[in-house]
Amino acid sequence: MKAIVTKYLPATNHHGARIKASAEGVASLVIPYPCDKETPFAVAAVALCQRMNWRGHLIGGVLPDGREVFVFARSDRRVVTEGA
């Protein structure tokens, strides 16, 4: 299963703010920060999926260092409940 990790790249003297999306074994993708979108990190993850021709439903979460990560939902996924 692939995990897509996204990271905010602040503006520099040469580039505006950007988001980098990466996954193991593939070249990363950098897009301009989509200020007009409610979920800019998901936009970057979807762009990487489109480039790689990956299909499926993405589920997102946040790592302790603030990076957002996306994984594909599986049809056989398990639901964790309290006490399980």
C-alpha positions in Angstrom: 0.0 0.0 0.0 1.3 3.4 -0.9 1.5 6.3 1.5 1.7 9.9 0.2 3.4 12.3 2.5 2.8 16.1 1.9 4.9 18.9 3.2 4.5 22.7 3.1 7.4 24.5 1.5 7.5 28.2 2.5 8.1 31.0 0.0 11.7 31.9 -0.9 13.3 34.7 -2.9 12.7 32.6 -6.0 9.5 30.7 -5.4 6.1 31.3 -3.8 4.8 28.9 -1.2 4.4 25.3 -2.4 3.4 21.8 -1.3 5.5 18.8 -2.0 3.9 15.3 -2.3 6.1 12.3 -2.2 5.7 8.5 -2.0 8.4 5.8 -1.8 9.7 4.7 -5.2 8.4 7.6 -7.3 9.6 11.1 -8.1 8.0 13.7 -5.8 5.7 16.4 -7.1 5.7 20.1 -6.1 2.8 22.3 -6.8 2.1 26.0 -6.0 0.2 26.4 -2.7 -3.4 26.4 -3.8 -4.7 29.3 -1.6 -8.2 29.0 -3.0 -8.7 25.4 -1.9 -10.0 24.2 1.5 -7.7 21.1 1.5 -4.5 22.2 -0.2 -2.5 19.1 1.0 -5.1 16.8 -0.5 -4.9 18.7 -3.8 -1.1 17.8 -3.9 -1.8 14.2 -3.0 -4.4 13.9 -5.8 -2.1 15.5 -8.3 0.6 12.9 -7.5 -2.0 10.1 -7.9 -3.1 11.5 -11.2 0.4 11.7 -12.5 1.1 8.1 -11.4 -2.4 6.9 -12.6 -3.2 5.6 -9.2 -6.9 5.1 -8.5 -8.8 4.7 -5.2 -10.2 6.5 -2.2 -7.7 8.5 -0.1 -7.9 8.8 3.6 -5.8 11.6 5.2 -4.2 12.2 8.6 -1.5 14.3 10.2 1.8 13.2 11.5 3.3 14.5 14.8 5.6 16.8 12.8 2.7 18.5 11.0 3.1 16.8 7.7 -0.2 15.4 6.2 -0.2 11.8 5.0 -2.7 10.1 2.7 -3.3 6.4 2.2 -5.6 4.4 0.0 -8.7 2.9 1.7 -9.0 -0.9 1.1 -12.3 -2.7 0.7 -11.2 -5.2 3.4 -10.2 -2.5 5.9 -10.9 -3.1 9.6 -12.9 -0.8 11.8 -11.3 -0.3 15.2 -13.7 0.3 18.0 -13.1 1.0 21.7 -12.0 -2.2 23.5 -11.1 -4.0 20.3 
